[in-house]
């Protein structure tokens, strides 16, 4: 089905129709005028015998060329279905104050940022990728998208805050996954969550509740633990130990059938999405066909000139 992206330009057809009407009127007037001639030789000179309908062919082709040009100005388009990959990966990065500990060089947060950016670079371009940061609460910084630059920029802009809401991070990721448009495909898309953290949960819903929700949604959560048991940070002028809660992170991954890592290399992180599969939906996009109309106008104009030269020895 053809639709017009700028339909007001169809008003350009009005002068073309006026010209066509003037041509028809002129031809009718010409026939009436010719009938008053008694000089047969002169009449044959004005309208050579045998030309008949061919006398109107060039003008008709020219008028049709004008119609095509005027219609093309309205930017005609046809709807096409573009395949849309729905497979989604959500990155959840801990930005609690404990992530400033420097027991991992240069510090836990910067190490997590570097690992996350390496993962972004390795993820297949067709997959959706989103980003969640969490401290006392979890926030979607980038909704699932294929724009890798937006995710990388958001990773670089992470800032620290108080508390650690690990469970809320998983729930927020699940909500973001459900927001991916269906686009004709059935159910939620195949998805994975990659959670980068170090500390014990101190805020929000429990890790166990989050694991149960992810398991019910069939979304594996792979966890990456950053830091050592000897990590320390200065909070409010006091030096505090910030050991890594490996047990909770490992149990979250195990319950949801994800992977648990302590030193996450790019090769290890590839396991997160290698078995994810695919879900293809379709998005309807207009495809402009103005060039078709321009081409048709050119051909019709050439026909008009050629027919006029062939039958009347004049261009028009």
PyMOL commands that set and color helices and strands:
alter all, ss='L'
color gray80, all
select helices_A, chain A and resi 7-34+40-46+54-72+97-100+108-122+148-156+166-178+207-216+246-256+266-269+271-274+290-312
alter helices_A, ss='H'
color red, helices_A
select strands_A, chain A and resi 2-4+76-85+88-94+128-134+138-145+191-197+220-225+232-235+238-241+260-261+280-288
alter strands_A, ss='S'
color yellow, strands_A
deselect
rebuild
show_as cartoon
